[in-house]
Amino acid sequence: MRATEGGNYQSKWFRILQIVVGVICLSLSGIIIAESSSFGQYAIVLFALIALMIIGIERIVAGIRSKNLKRSSRIINIAIGAGIVGYLIPGIIFPDFAIKYIVLILGFGLLANGAVRILDGVRNLEYERRTRLIRIGIGSISAVIGIVVLVSPKAGFALLLLMVSVALLLTGIELVVVGTTGRRIHTPL
């Protein structure tokens, strides 16, 4: 079946983008979990920030690309994606700042990413039930992890990175599944 047949599937380039972003998130998550003792603090923080940055960019593209979403949903996707990207840029440019304020930066990033996924899963009734549940579930986990990180900053650097890597792992799985199945909102050809 063609990617756009009947308007029921995403375009090929967007599916590839989702799969690539998902694989990057999975890879960075694996690196953070498996090799965290081999890398310094700066490298681990940079991996986490880059992964969240890529997720923010994916949200912007999804908001722009999803023409049949309600305008408010598109704006929310674009705004939160841009917010994630804008919020994380200082952390990438100034790694000392990022390490000092890692809890706030990553906590808010995870919370925003989770909120977008929950809103998309709840508002987008044209997704298959399974896709909606995955988006809501992954978004909920990401938001809860973000809240835990913000509420309990003394959880420790290693625990924070583990939580971020789990959230990235789940987001990566979700993006690969959605990109592979190609399911999206019905759009006219």
C-alpha positions as CSV (number, residue, x, y, z in Angstrom):
1,M,0.0,0.0,0.0
2,R,1.4,3.4,-0.9
3,A,2.2,5.8,1.9
4,T,-0.5,8.3,1.0
5,E,-3.2,6.0,-0.4
6,G,-6.6,7.1,0.9
7,G,-5.0,9.8,3.0
8,N,-4.7,7.2,5.8
9,Y,-0.9,6.9,5.9
10,Q,1.8,9.5,6.4
11,S,4.0,10.6,3.5
12,K,7.2,8.5,3.1
13,W,9.6,11.4,4.0
14,F,7.7,12.1,7.3
15,R,7.7,8.4,8.2
16,I,11.4,8.2,7.5
17,L,11.9,11.3,9.7
18,Q,10.0,9.7,12.6
19,I,11.9,6.4,12.3
20,V,15.3,8.3,12.1
21,V,14.4,10.4,15.2
22,G,13.2,7.3,17.0
23,V,16.4,5.4,16.2
24,I,18.5,8.4,17.3
25,C,16.6,8.5,20.6
26,L,17.0,4.8,21.1
27,S,20.7,5.0,20.3
28,L,21.4,7.9,22.6
29,S,19.3,6.3,25.3
30,G,21.4,3.1,25.0
31,I,24.7,5.1,25.1
32,I,23.6,7.0,28.2
33,I,22.5,3.7,30.0
34,A,25.3,1.5,28.9
35,E,28.3,3.8,28.6
36,S,27.6,6.5,31.2
37,S,30.7,5.5,33.2
38,S,32.9,5.9,30.2
39,F,31.8,9.4,29.3
40,G,32.3,12.5,31.3
41,Q,29.4,14.6,32.7
42,Y,29.6,17.0,29.8
43,A,29.2,14.3,27.2
44,I,26.3,12.6,28.9
45,V,24.5,16.0,29.4
46,L,25.1,16.8,25.8
47,F,23.7,13.4,24.6
48,A,20.6,14.0,26.7
49,L,20.1,17.6,25.5
50,I,20.6,16.7,21.9
51,A,18.1,13.9,22.1
52,L,15.5,16.2,23.7
53,M,16.4,18.8,21.0
54,I,15.7,16.3,18.3
55,I,12.3,15.5,19.9
56,G,11.5,19.2,19.9
57,I,12.3,19.5,16.2
58,E,10.1,16.4,15.5
59,R,7.2,18.1,17.3
60,I,7.7,21.3,15.2
61,V,7.7,19.2,12.0
62,A,4.7,17.2,13.2
63,G,2.8,20.4,13.9
64,I,3.6,21.9,10.5
65,R,3.0,18.6,8.6
66,S,-0.3,17.6,10.2
67,K,-2.6,19.7,8.0
68,N,-5.9,18.1,9.2
69,L,-5.2,18.6,12.9
70,K,-7.2,21.4,14.5
71,R,-5.3,24.7,14.2
72,S,-5.0,24.9,18.0
73,S,-3.4,21.4,18.1
74,R,-0.9,22.3,15.4
75,I,0.0,25.5,17.2
76,I,0.4,23.7,20.4
77,N,2.7,21.1,18.7
78,I,4.8,23.8,17.1
79,A,4.9,26.0,20.2
80,I,6.0,23.3,22.5
81,G,8.5,21.9,20.0
82,A,9.9,25.4,19.6
83,G,9.9,25.9,23.4
84,I,11.8,22.7,23.9
85,V,14.4,23.7,21.3
86,G,14.7,27.2,22.7
87,Y,14.9,26.1,26.2
88,L,17.7,23.5,25.5
89,I,19.9,25.7,23.3
90,P,21.6,27.4,26.3
91,G,22.4,24.0,27.8
92,I,24.1,22.9,24.6
93,I,26.0,26.2,24.2
94,F,27.0,26.5,27.9
95,P,27.6,23.0,29.3
96,D,28.6,24.4,32.7
97,F,25.1,26.0,32.9
98,A,23.5,22.8,31.8
99,I,25.2,20.7,34.5
100,K,24.4,23.3,37.1
101,Y,20.7,23.5,36.1
102,I,20.3,20.0,34.5
103,V,17.4,19.2,36.7
104,L,15.3,22.2,35.5
105,I,16.3,21.9,31.9
106,L,15.6,18.2,31.5
107,G,12.6,18.2,33.9
108,F,10.9,20.9,31.9
109,G,11.9,19.3,28.6
110,L,10.4,16.0,29.6
111,L,7.3,17.6,31.0
112,A,6.7,19.6,27.8
113,N,7.4,16.5,25.6
114,G,5.0,14.5,27.7
115,A,2.3,17.2,27.6
116,V,2.4,17.4,23.8
117,R,2.1,13.6,23.4
118,I,-0.8,13.4,25.9
119,L,-2.6,16.2,24.1
120,D,-2.1,14.7,20.7
121,G,-3.3,11.3,21.9
122,V,-6.4,12.7,23.6
123,R,-7.3,15.2,20.9
124,N,-6.5,13.2,17.8
125,L,-9.5,10.9,17.5
126,E,-8.5,9.8,14.0
127,Y,-5.5,7.8,15.2
128,E,-6.0,4.1,15.8
129,R,-6.9,3.2,19.4
130,R,-3.5,1.5,19.8
131,T,-1.6,4.6,18.5
132,R,-3.6,6.9,20.8
133,L,-3.0,4.7,23.8
134,I,0.8,4.5,23.0
135,R,1.0,8.3,22.6
136,I,-1.0,8.9,25.9
137,G,1.0,6.3,27.8
138,I,4.4,7.5,26.6
139,G,3.4,11.1,27.2
140,S,2.2,10.3,30.7
141,I,5.4,8.5,31.5
142,S,7.5,11.3,30.2
143,A,5.5,13.9,32.1
144,V,5.6,12.0,35.3
145,I,9.4,11.6,35.0
146,G,9.6,15.3,34.3
147,I,7.6,16.1,37.4
148,V,9.6,13.8,39.6
149,V,12.8,15.4,38.3
150,L,11.5,18.9,39.1
151,V,10.1,18.0,42.5
152,S,13.0,15.9,43.7
153,P,16.2,17.6,42.4
154,K,18.4,15.6,44.9
155,A,17.5,12.4,43.1
156,G,21.1,12.5,41.8
157,F,22.8,13.0,38.5
158,A,22.9,9.2,37.7
159,L,19.2,8.7,38.5
160,L,18.2,11.7,36.5
161,L,20.1,10.4,33.5
162,L,18.6,7.0,33.9
163,M,15.1,8.5,33.9
164,V,15.9,10.6,30.9
165,S,17.3,7.7,29.0
166,V,14.2,5.6,29.8
167,A,12.0,8.4,28.6
168,L,14.1,8.7,25.4
169,L,13.9,4.9,25.0
170,L,10.1,5.0,25.2
171,T,9.8,8.0,22.9
172,G,12.2,6.4,20.4
173,I,10.1,3.2,20.4
174,E,6.9,5.2,19.9
175,L,8.4,7.1,17.0
176,V,9.7,4.0,15.3
177,V,6.3,2.3,15.7
178,V,4.3,5.3,14.4
179,G,6.8,5.9,11.6
180,T,6.8,2.2,10.6
181,T,3.0,1.9,10.6
182,G,2.6,5.3,9.0
183,R,-0.8,5.9,10.6
184,R,-1.8,9.5,10.8
185,I,-4.8,11.8,10.6
186,H,-6.8,11.6,7.4
187,T,-5.6,14.2,4.9
188,P,-7.0,14.8,1.5
189,L,-4.6,14.2,-1.4
